[in-house]
Amino acid sequence: MASNNSVAARSTRSTGINFENGIIEFLDELRRDSPLFRRRSRSEVVNMIIEEYATNNRTLLKHSNQEGAPQSA
């Protein structure tokens, strides 16, 4: 069985963001009902939504595995 290790790992950072109840319910509904978001963590869903928003607004997001991205110590 193939693992997800073939994809370069992105560095992550915990931010302690608080969401309103309606947002949490929406995220959980996406995770339950959408094939795209099913079996993903809330963090993964939020990241995917933000990445899509950035793409749609022609904003380049730098990831630690991209050339020129800031490196953490």
Secondary structure as GFF3:
##gff-version 3
##sequence-region A 1 73
A	DSSP	three_ten_helix	4	6	.	.	.	ID=ss1
A	DSSP	alpha_helix	21	33	.	.	.	ID=ss2
A	DSSP	alpha_helix	42	56	.	.	.	ID=ss3
###
